Amino acid sequence: MRIEAKELQYSALNDAVRSSKDRSVEIFGCIGQRYLGAGLSDKDIVVHGTPGNALGAYLSGGSITVDGNVQEATGDTMNGGTIEVHGRAGDATGYAMRGGKILIEGDVGYRCGIHMKAYRTQRPVIVIGGRAGSFLGEYQAGGLIVVLGESNGPIVGNFCGTGMHGGEILLRCSELNIALPAQVKAERIQGPGSEEAASIIREWCTRFGRDADAYLECIYYRLTPNTENPYRQMYTAN
C-alpha cells in the first residue's frame, strides 16, 4: 500500500497504516508525524522523509525502514522487530528497549539506550554507524549497544555507561579517550569479541552497503559493569 503523508495529521496517518490490509506499507512525504508504527507487530513499513518522535514505540514485530533521519525516542520501549535508519537518529533512541534491533547508519543524540534491559531470550540490540552523544547506555540493564564510529569526532560523548548494571557496549576505536564512571570496566579486544556481535555487525554492513571486514578486523573496547558495581545489588540478574 502507498500512502501520501504530506497533508495528513499524525493520527490520520497512523490510522491509515493500521487499517491497511497489506503487510507492506510505503509512506511518502513524511514531515514529522509522530508515533508511526507504534505498537504494531504485523507490518513492514518504509518511510520516505522524516518521521516525528516515538517512531516504532512499543513495536513488537515486523520492520520499519526510514529513508532519512529520525527524531527523538525512536524504538521507545520496543519489544521486537527491526528499525533501520538510513540517516541519523535523535535523543533517547531505544529508550527502555526490551527486544528487537535498531540499526542506524549515522550518528545518534544523547541518552541512546537509556534503561535498555534483557529478559530471558529477549536481548535488544542497537548498532550505531557514526558516533553517540553523551549518556550512552545510561542505567543500561541488558542488551548490546555497538558504536562503529564512522564519522569524525569522539566516538561517544560524556558520561558513557553512567549507572550501567547489565548488558554491554562495544566501541570501535583504537584508543578510548573518554572518562568512564567507576562502575564500568573497559576491555580492549581484537574484533567484536563474540559471534553475536560479529553477526549483528555483518547485518549492519549488509543493510548499509559496507565491507564487513573493515569493521570486524579492528580494535574494540568492550564496556561492561564492574563486578564490584554498587548498583548491581539493587537489581535482579539479567
Residue, then its C-alpha position, 0 to 999 in steps of 0.5 A: m500500500r502507498i500512502e501520501a503523508k504530506e497533508l495528513q495529521y499524525s493520527a490520520l496517518n497512523d490510522a491509515v497504516r493500521s487499517s491497511k490490509d497489506r503487510s507492506v506499507e510505503i509512506f511518502g512525504c513524511i514531515g514529522q508525524r509522530y508515533l508511526g508504527a507504534g505498537l504494531s507487530d504485523k507490518d513492514i513499513v518504509v518511510h520516505g522523509t522524516p518521521g516525528n518522535a516515538l517512531g516504532a514505540y512499543l513495536s513488537g514485530g515486523s520492520i520499519t525502514v526510514d529513508g532519512n533521519v529520525q527524531e527523538a525516542t525512536g524504538d521507545t520501549m520496543n519489544g521486537g522487530t527491526i528499525e533501520v535508519h538510513g540517516r541519523a537518529g535523535d535523543a533517547t533512541g531505544y529508550a527502555m528497549r526490551g527486544g528487537k534491533i535498531l540499526i542506524e547508519g549515522d550518528v545518534g543524540y544523547r541518552c541512546g539506550i537509556h534503561m535498555k534491559a534483557y529478559r530471558t531470550q529477549r536481548p535488544v540490540i542497537v548498532i550505531g554507524g557514526r558516533a553517540g552523544s553523551f549518556l550512552g547506555e545510561y542505567q543500561a540493564g541488558g542488551l548490546i549497544v555497538v558504536l562503529g564510529e564512522s564519522n569524525g569526532p569522539i566516538v561517544g560523548n560524556f558520561c558513557g555507561t553512567g549507572m550501567h548494571g547489565g548488558e554491554i557496549l562495544l566501541r570501535c576505536s583504537e584508543l578510548n579517550i573518554a572518562l568512564p564512571a567507576q562502575v564500568k570496566a573497559e576491555r580492549i579486544q581484537g574484533p567484536g569479541s563474540e559471534e553475536a556481535a560479529s553477526i549483528i555487525r555483518e547485518w549492519c554492513t549488509r543493510f548499509g552497503r559496507d565491507a564487513d571486514a573493515y569493521l570486524e578486523c579492528i580494535y574494540y573496547r568492550l564496556t561492561p559493569n564492574t563486578e564490584n558495581p554498587y548498583r548491581q545489588m539493587y537489581t535482579a540478574n539479567 
